[in-house]
């Protein structure tokens, strides 16, 4: 089956964008091919600093023909419905539609739509320009005279050539012809910028990779990473050193070179007086180089570093290593100066004694000297917030208050507890508490009602009770309760069956009275009375009052003048 090869060559793409951009290109192109009715066997993306490439294997040469029937309205339908059907089906008049009959629904219109398949070259020629114009770069630019026109092409760096070929392995591939902003597709690409800048004619992916390799370009980004890592380890081992590996730096360096050449540079031994973290950060962030350490030494660094060049120099890379060493020395010289300055004593220590005593500082320590001097100079932090010394004092007080609630033993670098040193100040893990449990816990902290609050007043009205909580509180013992059911002897409850419950907090129990099941749930002593005949199976208390559940559904019992429960 035919294969598709696509390459977009431009100026140098930032290393951090290359992998994601290649993945976006694969996704956008394959999704577009599938939507157009094409299928493929496999697709893989490749990238270098100057190109994005995509290899699609087993792509069908033509999309399938589409035959579709669109059912329309009845032949007796209003004109407006018929016109809507014609617009939907893309027909010019009713004469182009067919009439089908149904014994139950009668006659109705049907549109027979036939769409012939399209050649894959035509679909690709239409799809690729749209992908290039809508490519999701984090940042993009315009260039050249065409950039002054609205709607001009935007790319991460100036786009130079487009390679696009399509065809089976047994035949000569064809060039998928299209043009975008004056850049016409072809079967021409270019090799390494310095070592092989000439044109390369490409037929399909196999000879594309082979010819690029001969032109000093390693197309596969993961293979470039393997080459850099293996050569760096071997070079360090040959010099009696161990490589300090860095996966993030390796990913970035592999995106900076098309033909990786690993070299070793060095700097003066005196710069190792700087903390290893500072040396490594300076060489890694500014020069994109790897540091080394003596074999068997897990802490100290050596005065040699590994760099990756993009060319094979005639002198074996001596000038390249020397130039990188000069830049590293300049940066480490600045770091060494500031390090020694920070380690020295200040000249005006006698004037700082008052500030040191104020904050409890030790003037023998360089950092404490700087803090005392900050307070002594009276530098304003904010017009309404005082000086820097006052700010330090506020931060100190806040730290003393927050420290008991912070796990001080956790390692800030590793993000886990050291073995056998679990912090004593760490708060216990709390389980999530539901809303109903929080309501009940809040109710448990309220003071109990007096006996007079639960007894019926002279007017016969019941006191207004607090709503019952909905669930059990957390860390509370199991409920204890007692209940008694009898006829109330009060005058206002004469000849009425009454349920008098002396219920301690968190009641939940079922009782059977007069062969009818009653379920009471409450959180405080409650007095109530019910009609003598209950058309219910169960009654429960909720936050909104008693609820009745019967065969006809659930209804809320309401208080009627405080004398009886009515529904």
Rosetta blueprint (number, residue, H / E / L):
1 X L
2 X E
3 X E
4 X E
5 X E
6 X E
7 X E
8 X E
9 X E
10 X E
11 X L
12 X L
13 X L
14 X L
15 X H
16 X H
17 X H
18 X H
19 X H
20 X H
21 X H
22 X H
23 X H
24 X H
25 X H
26 X H
27 X H
28 X H
29 X H
30 X H
31 X H
32 X H
33 X H
34 X H
35 X H
36 X L
37 X L
38 X L
39 X L
40 X L
41 X L
42 X E
43 X E
44 X E
45 X E
46 X E
47 X E
48 X E
49 X L
50 X L
51 X E
52 X E
53 X E
54 X E
55 X E
56 X E
57 X E
58 X E
59 X E
60 X L
61 X L
62 X E
63 X L
64 X L
65 X L
66 X E
67 X E
68 X E
69 X E
70 X E
71 X E
72 X E
73 X E
74 X E
75 X L
76 X L
77 X L
78 X L
79 X H
80 X H
81 X H
82 X H
83 X H
84 X H
85 X H
86 X H
87 X H
88 X H
89 X H
90 X L
91 X L
92 X L
93 X L
94 X H
95 X H
96 X H
97 X L
98 X E
99 X E
100 X E
101 X E
102 X E
103 X L
104 X L
105 X L
106 X E
107 X E
108 X E
109 X E
110 X E
111 X E
112 X E
113 X E
114 X E
115 X E
116 X L
117 X L
118 X L
119 X E
120 X H
121 X H
122 X H
123 X H
124 X H
125 X H
126 X H
127 X H
128 X H
129 X H
130 X H
131 X H
132 X H
133 X H
134 X L
135 X L
136 X L
137 X L
138 X L
139 X L
140 X L
141 X E
142 X L
143 X L
144 X L
145 X H
146 X H
147 X H
148 X H
149 X L
150 X L
151 X L
152 X L
153 X L
154 X L
155 X E
156 X L
157 X L
158 X L
159 X E
160 X E
161 X E
162 X E
163 X E
164 X E
165 X E
166 X E
167 X E
168 X L
169 X L
170 X L
171 X L
172 X L
173 X L
174 X E
175 X E
176 X L
177 X L
178 X L
179 X E
180 X E
181 X L
182 X L
183 X E
184 X E
185 X L
186 X E
187 X L
188 X E
189 X E
190 X E
191 X L
192 X L
193 X L
194 X L
195 X L
196 X L
197 X L
198 X L
199 X E
200 X E
201 X E
202 X L
203 X L
204 X L
205 X H
206 X H
207 X H
208 X H
209 X H
210 X H
211 X H
212 X H
213 X H
214 X H
215 X L
216 X L
217 X L
218 X L
219 X L
220 X L
221 X H
222 X H
223 X H
224 X H
225 X H
226 X H
227 X H
228 X H
229 X H
230 X H
231 X H
232 X H
233 X H
234 X H
235 X H
236 X H
237 X H
238 X H
239 X L
240 X L
241 X E
242 X E
243 X E
244 X L
245 X L
246 X L
247 X H
248 X H
249 X H
250 X H
251 X H
252 X H
253 X H
254 X H
255 X L
256 X L
257 X L
258 X L
259 X L
260 X L
261 X E
262 X E
263 X E
264 X E
265 X E
266 X E
267 X L
268 X L
269 X H
270 X H
271 X H
272 X H
273 X H
274 X L
275 X L
276 X H
277 X H
278 X H
279 X H
280 X H
281 X H
282 X H
283 X H
284 X H
285 X H
286 X H
287 X H
288 X L
289 X L
290 X E
291 X E
292 X E
293 X E
294 X E
295 X L
296 X L
297 X L
298 X L
299 X L
300 X L
301 X L
302 X L
303 X L
304 X E
305 X E
306 X E
307 X E
308 X E
309 X E
310 X L
311 X L
312 X L
313 X L
314 X L
315 X L
316 X L
317 X L
318 X H
319 X H
320 X H
321 X H
322 X H
323 X H
324 X H
325 X H
326 X H
327 X H
328 X H
329 X H
330 X H
331 X H
332 X H
333 X H
334 X H
335 X H
336 X H
337 X H
338 X H
339 X H
340 X H
341 X H
342 X H
343 X H
344 X L
345 X L
346 X L
347 X L
348 X L
349 X L
350 X H
351 X H
352 X H
353 X H
354 X H
355 X H
356 X H
357 X H
358 X H
359 X H
360 X L
361 X L
362 X L
363 X L
364 X L
365 X L
366 X H
367 X H
368 X H
369 X H
370 X H
371 X H
372 X H
373 X H
374 X H
375 X H
376 X H
377 X H
378 X L
379 X L
380 X E
381 X E
382 X E
383 X L
384 X L
385 X L
386 X E
387 X E
388 X H
389 X H
390 X H
391 X H
392 X H
393 X H
394 X H
395 X H
396 X H
397 X H
398 X H
399 X H
400 X H
401 X H
402 X H
403 X H
404 X H
405 X H
406 X L
407 X L
408 X L
409 X L
410 X E
411 X L
412 X L
413 X L
414 X L
415 X L
416 X L
417 X E
418 X L
419 X L
420 X L
421 X L
422 X L
423 X L
424 X L
425 X L
426 X L
427 X L
428 X L
429 X L
430 X L
431 X L
432 X L
433 X L
434 X L
435 X H
436 X H
437 X H
438 X H
439 X H
440 X H
441 X H
442 X H
443 X H
444 X H
445 X L
446 X L
447 X L
448 X L
449 X L
450 X L
451 X H
452 X H
453 X H
454 X H
455 X L
456 X L
457 X L
458 X L
459 X L
460 X L
461 X L
462 X L
463 X L
464 X L
465 X L
466 X L
467 X L
468 X L
469 X L
470 X L
471 X L
472 X L
473 X L
474 X L
475 X L
476 X L
477 X L
478 X L
479 X L
480 X L
481 X L
482 X L
483 X L
484 X L
485 X L
486 X L
487 X L
488 X L
489 X L
490 X L
491 X H
492 X H
493 X H
494 X L
495 X L
496 X L
497 X L
498 X E
499 X E
500 X E
501 X E
502 X L
503 X L
504 X L
505 X L
506 X L
507 X E
508 X E
509 X E
510 X E
511 X E
512 X E
513 X E
514 X L
515 X L
516 X E
517 X E
518 X E
519 X E
520 X E
521 X E
522 X E
523 X L
524 X L
525 X L
526 X E
527 X E
528 X E
529 X E
530 X L
531 X L
532 X L
533 X L
534 X L
535 X L
536 X L
537 X L
538 X E
539 X E
540 X E
541 X E
542 X E
543 X L
544 X L
545 X E
546 X E
547 X E
548 X E
549 X E
550 X E
551 X L
552 X L
553 X E
554 X E
555 X E
556 X E
557 X L
558 X E
559 X E
560 X E
561 X L
562 X L
563 X L
564 X E
565 X E
566 X E
567 X L
